[in-house]
Amino acid sequence: MYYYLTLTRHLENKIAYICYSQNPQNPLIIGKGYLSTGQEAISVGASSTLDEGDWLSPSHRDMGAHLVRGMTVKEIFLQYFCRANSPTWGRDSNVHFGVTSKRILSFISHMGSMTPVANGVAAAMVYRGEKNVVLSCFGDGASSQGIVHEALNYAATFKLPVVFVLNNNQIAISTPLHEQTAVEHLALRAAGYGMPGKTIDGNNVIEVYLAVKEAVDRARNGEGPSLIECKTMRMGGHGTHDQYQFLSKKEFEEWKKKDPILWFKNYLKEKGMLDETGEREIEERVEREIEEAVEYARMQPMPKPEDLLKER
């Protein structure tokens, strides 16, 4: 998991750098980047619990989950560069993609709208007699959408094998959590639907893994859905286009000390599972993968207008 945490951080740092460093007249990245800086433990830890036959329904800050599920760094940059051989064949950019061969559902911008889709996939698996699970990811802002409440209620009513992972980074675009709900812990809402709910430290990848694994096992055994609230903090603006700092300097420094990658690195070193050499090798491997992927993606063709309506 340390490799995927590191890869996610470095990959997104590269995306942010490219967004601002290229010639505006000929940008490599068309559009915006939505980063998970400081929140990587949620997507990496949660997705690491899934079996090959399970499905992932990601949100816009789940780069780590894409990587854990088998997306390559080259595929990610092809997508961000809108190349003809990207997962969306150049029709879209950034996080709006999915790969059914890897059992990743396509994400759309309407926050929370993928939760009933996750229910549909889960219901289909139950109908077919499959013992698989859907991991449905969304944020605190999405949790205030009515469609999310409907989806959680439906999943609980029919005991669907869905694990709802709520990334509570406490800021919905520009709205702080206390201005969208009076509930201190969003997982408390689970009781109203008749499903288990748990609030955990979203910066602790081990705690995330164990909590989600318990919920995944429960769902796989036919015991229905769960709601796991992962508390963290958004360490920047809503996206690469948003440079406003929503945290005070004191708040930023406090959360910076809770960095999930730094915490896990120190944990592994204390347990004798990582040393300076191993850390350096992972860093070098990650940087090499990213640079090779960027150069590869740069050289790939852009989509042609005449290919727009061709079936893929």
VENSUL-V742632 format. One line per field, one symbol per residue. ss: DSSP state (2 for helix, 1 for strand, 0 for the rest). psi: psi as a letter, one per 30 degrees, with the letter a starting at -180 (. if undefined). A space follows every 10 residues. Layout:
ss=???
psi=???
This chain:
ss=0222222222 2222222222 2002220000 0000000002 2222222000 0000111000 0022222200 0022222222 0010000000 0000000012 2201100000 0000222222 2222222200 0001111110 0222022222 2222222000 0111111100 1100112220 0000022222 2220011111 1000222222 2222222222 0000011111 1000000000 0000000022 2222220002 2222222222 0000022222 2222222222 2222222200 0100222000 00
psi=feeeeeeeee eeeeeeeeef flkffikejj blkjlgkfgf feeeeefffk leflkkjlaf hheeeeeefg kleeeeeeef ghlfglfghg flabgilljf fghjkkklfj kfffefeeee eeeeeeefgk hllkjjklae eeffkefeee eeeeeeeghk ikjjjjjigg kjdgjlefgf lfkejffffe effhlkkkkl jffjfeeeee eeeeeeeeef gggalljjjj kakkgaaeaf fjgkjfklee eeeefefgke eeeeeeeeee fgfkaeeeee eeeeeeeeee eeeeeeeefl lllkefgegk k.
